[in-house]
Amino acid sequence: GRERAGPSGCLVRNRTNDEALSLMRRRFLKWPPGTHPAYSNWAFGLLGNLLAEETLGTPSFSDAVTLRIAQPLGLQATGMNYTDSVWEKLAVGYLASGVAAPFSDLGYA
């Protein structure tokens, strides 16, 4: 029973897996394990990083995608890091009211 999103939107970004696990251990569960089905963005972000490190030898899921998929396919504009040049090219979503939707950076890259 972890929260859907981590505190302040992220636990994984710019942290080692050990640091993220340490922070996660200090958080309270919403429910006892196995009692409620739940999806947790930040737990899956950490899982991706752990799998990338343990099985592929890369420090993060983002690095694994870049090295194993994007670079071999020549996808130069594909990635998970929001650089200034990426921000300039992001599509803008809109709410039903017609107002531009705020961007939500979940911080898992």
Contact map, one row per residue, 1 for C-alpha under 8 A:
1110000000000000000000000000111111011100000000000000000000000000000000000000000000000000000000000000000000000
1111000000000000000000000001111000000111001000000000000000000000000000000000000000000000000000000000000000000
1111110000000000000000000000110000000011000000000000000000000000000000000000000000000000000000000000000000000
0111110000000000000000000000000000000111110000000000000000000000000000000000000000000000000000000000000000000
0011111011000000000000000000000000000001110000000000000000000000000000000000000000000000000000000000000001000
0011111111100000000000000000000000000000110000000000000000000000000000000000000000000000000000000000000000000
0000111111100000000000000000000000000000000000000000000000000000000000000000000000000000000000000000000000000
0000011111000000000000000000000000000000000000000000000000000000000000000000000000000000000000000000000000000
0000111111100000000000000000000000000000000000000000000000000000000000000000000000000000000000000000000011100
0000111111111000000000000000000000000000010000000000000000000000000000000000000000000000000000000000000001110
0000011011111010000100110000000000000000010000000000000000000000000000000000000000000000000000000000000000110
0000000001111111100100000000000000000000010011000000000000000000000000000000000000000000000000000000000000111
0000000001111110000000000000000000000000000000000000000000000000000000000000000000000000000000000000000000111
0000000000011111000000000000000000000000000000000000000000000000000000000000000000000000000000000000000000000
0000000000111111111100000000000000000000000000000000000000000000000000000000000000000000000000000000000000000
0000000000010111111100000000000000000000000000000000000000000000000000000000000000000000000000000000000000000
0000000000010011111110000000000000000000000001001100000000000000000000000000000000000000000000000000000000000
0000000000000011111111000000000000000000000000000000000000000000000000000000000000000000000000000000000000000
0000000000000011111111100000000000000000000000000000000000000000000000000000000000000000000000000000000000000
0000000000110011111111110000000000000000000001000000000000000000000000000000000000000000000000000000000000000
0000000000000000111111111000000000000000000000000000000000000000000000000000000000000000000000000000000000000
0000000000000000011111111100000000000000000000000000000000000000000000000000000000000000000000000000000000000
0000000000100000001111111110000000000000000000000000000000000000000000000000000000000000000000000000000000000
0000000000100000000111111110000000000000000000000000000000000000000000000000000000000000000000000000000000000
0000000000000000000011111111000000000000000000000000000000000000000000000000000000000000000000000000000000000
0000000000000000000001111111000000000000000000000000000000000000000000000000000000000000000000000000000000000
0000000000000000000000111111100000000000000000000000000000000000000000000000000000000000000000000000000000000
0100000000000000000000001111110000000000000000000000000000000000000000000000000000000000000000000000000000000
1110000000000000000000000011111100000000000000000000000000000000000000000000000000000000000000000000000000000
1110000000000000000000000001111100000000000000000000000000000000000000000000000000000000000000000000000000000
1100000000000000000000000000111110110000000000000000000000000000000000000000000000000000000000000000000000000
1000000000000000000000000000111111110000000000000000000000000000000000000000000000000000000000000000000000000
1000000000000000000000000000001111110000000000000000000000000000000000000000000000000000000000000000000000000
1000000000000000000000000000000111111000000000000000000000000000000000000000000000000000000000000000000000000
0000000000000000000000000000001111111000000000000000000000000000000000000000000000000000000000000000000000000
1000000000000000000000000000001111111100000000000000000000000000000000000000000000000000000000000000000000000
1000000000000000000000000000000001111110000000000000000000000000000000000000000000000000000000000000000000000
1101000000000000000000000000000000011111000000000000000000000000000000000000000000000000000000000000000000000
0111000000000000000000000000000000001111100000000000000000000000000000000000000000000000000000000000000000000
0111100000000000000000000000000000000111111100000000000000000000000000000000000000000000000000000000000000000
0001110000000000000000000000000000000011111110000000000000000000000000000000000000000000000000000000000000000
0001110001110000000000000000000000000001111111000000000000000000000000000000000000000000000000000000000000010
0100000000000000000000000000000000000001111111100000000000000000000000000000000000000000000000000000000000000
0000000000000000000000000000000000000001111111110000000000000000000000000000000000000000000000000000000000000
0000000000010000000000000000000000000000111111111000000000000000000000000000000000000000000000000000000000010
0000000000010000100100000000000000000000011111111100000000000000000000000000000000000000000000000000000000010
0000000000000000000000000000000000000000001111111110000000000000000000000000000000000000000000000000000000000
0000000000000000000000000000000000000000000111111111000000011000000000000000000000000000000000000000000000000
0000000000000000100000000000000000000000000011111111100000111100000000000000000000000000000000000000000000000
0000000000000000100000000000000000000000000001111111110000011000000000000000000000000000000000000000000000000
0000000000000000000000000000000000000000000000111111111100001000000000000000000000000000000000000000000000000
0000000000000000000000000000000000000000000000011111111111111001000000000000000000000000000000000000000000000
0000000000000000000000000000000000000000000000001111111111111000000000000000000000000000000000000000000000000
0000000000000000000000000000000000000000000000000111111111000000000000000000000000000000000000000000000000000
0000000000000000000000000000000000000000000000000011111110000000000000000000000000000000000000000000000000000
0000000000000000000000000000000000000000000000000011111111000001000000000000000000000000000000000000000000000
0000000000000000000000000000000000000000000000000001111111100000000000000000000000000000000000000000000000000
0000000000000000000000000000000000000000000000000001110111111011000000000000000000000000000000000000000000000
0000000000000000000000000000000000000000000000001001100011111011000000000000000000000000000000000000000000000
0000000000000000000000000000000000000000000000011101100001111111000000000000000000000000000000000000000000001
0000000000000000000000000000000000000000000000011111100001111111100000000000000000000000000000000000000000001
0000000000000000000000000000000000000000000000001000000000011111110000000000001100000000000000000000000000001
0000000000000000000000000000000000000000000000000000000001111111111000000000000000000000000000000000000000000
0000000000000000000000000000000000000000000000000001000101111111111110000000000000000000000000000000000000000
0000000000000000000000000000000000000000000000000000000000001111111111000000001000000000000000000000000000000
0000000000000000000000000000000000000000000000000000000000000111111111100000011000000000000000000000000000000
0000000000000000000000000000000000000000000000000000000000000011111111110000000000000000000000000000000000000
0000000000000000000000000000000000000000000000000000000000000001111111110000000000000000000000000000000000000
0000000000000000000000000000000000000000000000000000000000000001111111111000000000000000000000000000000000000
0000000000000000000000000000000000000000000000000000000000000000111111111111011000000000000000000000000000000
0000000000000000000000000000000000000000000000000000000000000000011111111111000000000000000000000000000000000
0000000000000000000000000000000000000000000000000000000000000000001111111110000000000000000000000000000000000
0000000000000000000000000000000000000000000000000000000000000000000011111110000000000000000000000000000000000
0000000000000000000000000000000000000000000000000000000000000000000001111111000000000000000000000000000000000
0000000000000000000000000000000000000000000000000000000000000000000001111111110000000000000000000000000000000
0000000000000000000000000000000000000000000000000000000000000000000001100111110000000000000000000000000000000
0000000000000000000000000000000000000000000000000000000000000000000000000011111000000000000000000000000000000
0000000000000000000000000000000000000000000000000000000000000000010001000011111100000000000000000000000000000
0000000000000000000000000000000000000000000000000000000000000100110001000000111110000000000000000000000000000
0000000000000000000000000000000000000000000000000000000000000100000000000000011111000000000000000000000000001
0000000000000000000000000000000000000000000000000000000000000000000000000000001111100100000000000000000000001
0000000000000000000000000000000000000000000000000000000000000000000000000000000111111110000000000000000000000
0000000000000000000000000000000000000000000000000000000000000000000000000000000011111110000000000000000000000
0000000000000000000000000000000000000000000000000000000000000000000000000000000001111111000000000000000000000
0000000000000000000000000000000000000000000000000000000000000000000000000000000001111111100000000000000000000
0000000000000000000000000000000000000000000000000000000000000000000000000000000011111111110000000000000000000
0000000000000000000000000000000000000000000000000000000000000000000000000000000001111111110000000000000000000
0000000000000000000000000000000000000000000000000000000000000000000000000000000000011111110000000000000000000
0000000000000000000000000000000000000000000000000000000000000000000000000000000000001111111000000000000000000
0000000000000000000000000000000000000000000000000000000000000000000000000000000000000111111100000000000000000
0000000000000000000000000000000000000000000000000000000000000000000000000000000000000000111110000000000000000
0000000000000000000000000000000000000000000000000000000000000000000000000000000000000000011111000001100000000
0000000000000000000000000000000000000000000000000000000000000000000000000000000000000000001111100001110000000
0000000000000000000000000000000000000000000000000000000000000000000000000000000000000000000111111111100000000
0000000000000000000000000000000000000000000000000000000000000000000000000000000000000000000011111111100000000
0000000000000000000000000000000000000000000000000000000000000000000000000000000000000000000001111110000000000
0000000000000000000000000000000000000000000000000000000000000000000000000000000000000000000001111110000000000
0000000000000000000000000000000000000000000000000000000000000000000000000000000000000000000001111111000000000
0000000000000000000000000000000000000000000000000000000000000000000000000000000000000000000001111111100000000
0000000000000000000000000000000000000000000000000000000000000000000000000000000000000000000111100111110000000
0000000000000000000000000000000000000000000000000000000000000000000000000000000000000000000111100011111000000
0000000000000000000000000000000000000000000000000000000000000000000000000000000000000000000010000001111100000
0000000000000000000000000000000000000000000000000000000000000000000000000000000000000000000000000000111110000
0000000000000000000000000000000000000000000000000000000000000000000000000000000000000000000000000000011111000
0000000010000000000000000000000000000000000000000000000000000000000000000000000000000000000000000000001111100
0000100011000000000000000000000000000000000000000000000000000000000000000000000000000000000000000000000111110
0000000011111000000000000000000000000000000000000000000000000000000000000000000000000000000000000000000011111
0000000001111000000000000000000000000000010011000000000000000000000000000000000000000000000000000000000001111
0000000000011000000000000000000000000000000000000000000000011100000000000000000110000000000000000000000000111
